Amino acid sequence: MSAATLLVELFTEELPPKALKRLGEVFADTLAAGLRSRDFLTDESVVTGFATPRRLAVAITAVRATAPDKPFKEKLLPVSVAFDAQGKPTPALLGKLKARQLSHVDPQTLLREHDGKADALFYADIAKGGPLVDGLQSALDEALAGLPIPKVMSYAGPGHYFNNEKFVRPAHRLVALHGGQVVPIRVLGLDAGQVTQGHRFLSRSDLRIGTADAYAPTLEAEGKVMPSFAARRASIVVQLEGAAGDATPIMPDALLDEVTALVEWPAVYGGTFDAAFLAVPQECLILTMQLNQRYFALADDNGRLVNRFLLVSNLETQDPRAIVAGNERVLRARLADAKFFFDQDRRQRLDARVDRLRSVVHHNKLGTQAQRVDRLRMLAARIAPLVGANAGLAERAAALAKADLVTDMVGEFPELQGIMGRYYAEHDGEPPLVAAAIEQHYWPKAAGAALPESPIAQAVALADKLETIAGMFGIGQVPTGDKDPFGLRRAALGVIRILIERGQSASLAKLVDLAFASFDAVPAVSAQPAAVLDFIYDRARGYLRDQGYTANQIAAVLDARPDAIADLPARLAAVQAFSALPEAAALAAANKRIVNILRKSGDEAAAAVDRARLADGAENDLYMAFQKLSPQVESGYGSGDFAGALRALATAKPAVDRYFDDVMVMADDPAIRANRLALLRGVAATMNRVADISKLAQ
């Protein structure tokens, strides 16, 4: 049989919805990769994955029925070992041929080629391509073994009364078709056939798939199953937007993916709830709908919640009133719980809850949440002057920042910590900047997310993140590989973004020292400021790479470990502009040469340049050029005109070039040598004031 479409479907019990999208992608990709590595796919092959609540499937076009024959060459032995002095085969060669089942081969007909070290003996032949059934069997076994299964289930396979099979969910049917022919493979105790099942309620149980190409059309037309995860998700989005009317559906990607994984034939219906519930913070209502019920909330043009919701059902019906009424009844109870929590929480002030944090363990080596709050208060108050914030308000915000952890609402929805603290602080009459800082001290919550707005919020956010990093480093809980259970990389990136994007010129080293000082009363914490700084600067490299700067440009600025990282973007922009100058490459190379000379010379350089020892010509010209240039560079650096400071260096190129052409730096006379090294030290200091331009040299 020539190339045709291959279909493989594994029909199971309901798969875990939060894992379905990934399971479907990996299943399709790994099965296709396995077949490709076995030469069953062609250049025209197209892979299409399918995933529904009860099936994983993949269709691949242009799959060969038999893998093509392939020439191969196998190294046997060095010629010197294979033949004796008379040119006769040695026992070693004869044994090798026998072991390879090649005793019938005349040793004199074997290929002789140089393998890079010596002449060697090779056996060459053509390997016959195997049938698809063998390749598919092994590729499918590998694909199933490599699935990212959250939790494996043991179950009794067909004809067994004990748990003899293991998979993410019990598998009941296997379809394997190449064109219209069944490929007789077997996995999980199932023999391949061409019968699957359609929708649980809208279709008959058995659904025969005539050909691999007819799989998706048959499921949709006869089985009321939309097998493509992406197509089903797109259909849900269209239906949600259509049913929303003049409102806007709130559609987070995670919820869309989960709902898509719960239905095979999506139908969207709308319901309502009592408008009185809108008095509850809308974040609570949205989370209640999304997390508890997987509903989609609706907002008006101003972003305010309306008392309507949308649900995605797996049952298409002309009269959905019973479905809608049942869901409205369930949601009413959920919203009543949220309103109860909100009303109860407001009966006690936030500051009255702080003492309850003494019974909440933060970490067994770092103490309780109350002890952590004490550290945050002290740290926020000390950071506040460094970022232009009111120390008293920053300390007040830090004192209340964790109080909502012991509220009923946050106990039910941990995702609302900070958010509820803001609502309760506003209810208690706290200053608006304090209330906002309680919510925003958790910001940014993700890469690219919003940053704390006011200096007070920034002070508390920096305190929260730096205290976390210092505490965990201090007890040895350092991120390793891809493991970062305490979110220290995210915290470090938050520190970097706040300082840079909010233009805060506070000393990074000072901030880290303050963070460790807050742990003076915690014996378990060992101060590790150097390690923390290394960690933060390393995260800064990643942050700057994401901004589009090259590794050399970043090294030129960051290797010097600038203490005020707020001006990193300005310095890097200046380095980028300098790199584009025609003089840049030569100056960078010369600077690299200077740096290398100074490093190798150790402490030979004189304390200062003695003009009387400078030779006329190139040496004196270089000195005079940098006497004039140094104040310009220093002025540009001091005023933040980094681009101007670097641009001024371009005028020094002729003097630098002539110096290295005419002057021998490492002169025989120690005094002259020391003076020349002192001159180069001053030149390097001026050239590298903004950035180490030697790092730009290739």
Order of alpha helices (4+ residues) and beta strands (2+ residues): beta-alpha-beta-beta-beta-alpha-alpha-beta-beta-alpha-beta-beta-beta-beta-beta-beta-beta-beta-alpha-alpha-beta-alpha-beta-alpha-beta-beta-alpha-alpha-beta-beta-alpha-alpha-alpha-alpha-alpha-alpha-alpha-alpha-alpha-alpha-alpha-alpha-alpha-alpha-alpha-alpha
